[in-house]
């Protein structure tokens, strides 16, 4: 970290933990097996004397199980700095072989802040293969290219080896009649569990990972992952057991088996980048989905979101059609039939992770500024056109986190020395890129998945060689294994819960909204939901038709595991109103308001019969009502004629004997007659007005 003059900057000049936390540690991932030999520490580079005076050191091979360095009697307490500037070296008694190292401060001067260097030597490749990072070595994996028949045989063998955690099924068939096979790996693979996995009560999020549609390497990575999870689960690997028992993992080795067979026939040496790229009917599956981006963005520009057009689960317009490929239609049905939460598709040609949106359209503000800039340049040369900023997803920050979680744990994805396959490294050494800024495409699986389902999906580009030699599969597996496991673990972030009514019945298709994130999710048929979020506090609102909305404050922490945030919704009054309307032929309810703040009475219009009201008054048919209105108008005209001569008569001077005045009694109107006076007319009291308001209830509850 660079030094900072701002003493309040917790990242200025050193690592400083959150002062509100009770446990602090600094963790480093060496990304491969390393012999750690020592640690050099310093204090914070600032005007304050902030430095750590003592600390413990821990090591791990999987970032889950940690061991503290022991001196034979107790945990070894290392003595740190006595000032903030002098480096202090602590050498280990003997090298420690591991991948991860943690420094745990125990005492400090001022604030708990430190700088450090870790000393060690990475092991060569052969020694890394012998490292017992798992319960068993990786020699049991089948490192070879598989044709379709070999792939089916291997998947069946894994299913037989791990029948308690695996289940095979088919998404559909290709143009050549080959089954698109998938495998579920979970503690209970055949059922979607409500409420969570044993032994803890939590939801089982769905995780999908598709091998690249037209490349051999990524099919082999998924097949290797499938073997790895089965073997390690049986051998008791604690990390793999947590993954399998906490997630429902769907693995699809090949979405385009026809193209895979073509590439295998040609071979890795003679196979070009287009070999097996398209399906038999000439489609690129990844770019053959309905363009829902334009549907949503057009609605946003017209101010129709979310009242008239929802910001999630956007429907496929009939004018677009489901897709132009039968294989793509089968994939859409598969995506709609499983409540996926997180997904990744493997591709080739580059080495980074691309996150949505994949389609490109400027934001309204950026587009306006660009047009304004063009006008300015016509008046004054040299004006710099502002950079085009494409529209970003509402979950852009979490998409970046997902991309970084894979890229940072991949062994070579963040190497800038290798550069890009087609030039300089466009990621700046981060290993991630927004697809809309790189090579925008229309109708991608990622955008469709985000806008049509609850799933957040991104693309992983694993290398320039799309069909590497069989001898290179071991190296590629080691590069991607930890990245795949880490990425799958990210599905356990955010909030989860079950939405039920007061009787305990699950509510399907309820909308879960997060304040500040303009993208909602929906509950599954079983009422459960999963919302991926970064750490923070969120106001979450759940809405369902026929129920009153409910808002809660849900807190997402930094520790592993999602926060449980369930909802019990009460019946809405609108539901009762709809029931009453249904009894009277779904006629609109008419509300009458009185100018003097009088009471408001509800009437339901019905041309066939009288309707009984709560006040005991019976409504009239339209013919009787018109006769009543006519009679009232004639009475009013008669009264007005009688009042005119009385106003024009001259007042006589008072006499000693009062002259009795005889006035004609005004006809009275019953209190309920005002119910039948037309709009804009008044009864005897001049200030008493009746206005009839028609309320149509064809809209959804959210529109009110």
C-alpha angles and dihedrals in degrees: 000000000000121000118261134200089213106094090195092059104104091197096048113119099337149027110278123176126223105282090217092062120093096206122050132186140158112221128193129190113210088191091224141037109298137178102228113206108170152341130235117200137189136175129254117297097236143094091271123081098242115157141134116248100189139011147167125235126219134184135202141175097204104026089244107072111052132189124199118220108257128201094205096270107044142342110308111249110205118210112229135187132339093194137017099251110043114087115229121204121207112186120200118241088236132000116274117219111217144108103234130048130189130196112202114194115219103176136009146172117245107337124003097256131137147164120214147175123208118214122210149115124248113231120243118255097265093051090049090057090056093050111117094226089141132038090260130021123258096250090102092068119101105238103190140096114270126209119209094274092048090048092054091047092051094048090051091050091052090049090052092047094049106026093152095061105028137070129175126213140159128244092200138285134295125234090270093050098258117146116243097225127204133181129210116211114192143119088262103021100175099053137050103233119221117218096014149280127316134285091025125040106245136125121266106233118207118241122191128190121181123195114233111286097233110016133087102214096062093047087057092049091056092045090050090049090051091053092043095053093048096047097042092047091054091046092053102250101173095210093051091045090055090050096047096043094043102043137044101226119198113195121189111184095190134014092179108042091164092060091045091056091051092052092048092051092056094042134222095282097053100029113113126206092262095049106118091355097128134046122251090268092052103259133135099223096207092057098038102087128109114277101243092160092077091047092055097039094049089051091049092052089053093048093245097127123131101353099060101010118038121229091228139038089029109196121238108250116234090232090062098042125209096285139308093246127070089213090053090050090054090052091051091052089049092051091049094048096056125054094230117185105180132020144170133192120202121226139165142220096077138039111237143071119266121201131194150306090069092174120074130226127143120246115252092250093046092048092050092048091049092053090046090051091053090053090049092051090056088059100038125020120222096046109144114230111232117249115266109248114199121214113276129213119254087243095050094127093052092044088055090050091051091049093048092048089062100036096047094052095044108100097232109011094100096046107121093189092072092050123188127319089246103034139306123008105272093192097064092234094305095102097223134094139177106247093216090060094044111040110340117208134183126233098018124169091237095057093042092050092049095048100037103037140023092259125115107207134176139177124252115203104198104185151323096262103075094184109031123185117272091247090062096058092089091057093046091050092053090049094052107029098085091039092055093048093047092048092051090052091060090073087077093069128100128022133322135181150133125263114214139162123245090271091058097253115142117246115220125207093018113157118239112200127188116205110243094018110091095204122083132197131213132227120250125244088273093054096249126126140181123205119190111218140159118245114289145086117294135185104222122194125192122200130183133171111266094017135092113249118252129203128200137176108241121189121207113201133203094246122095118274133055123269116250111236112166129174136212110198126204124220114269125235088233088068090059091047090054090051090053091048091050090058090059100045096273092286116167116265115242118213118199118203124191123219094227091058091264125163122291119230128194122227129180114212116229123166096199106055148004115275121215115230128206091252091060094251119134119222118229131232117257093257094054090044092055091050090050092050091049092051092049092051091051091050090051093050090049091053092049091053090051093049096052097067090044092056093049095052115106115241112242121223113264118266130204089251113057114230112227112234120214117208128183113249112250115237111251125226121218114246091244094054089083088070090070102043114114126244114287094017127111135205127223099304104071093211094052111096133175122207123183118212120194115212118194115204100195091111128089122259091252090065091069 
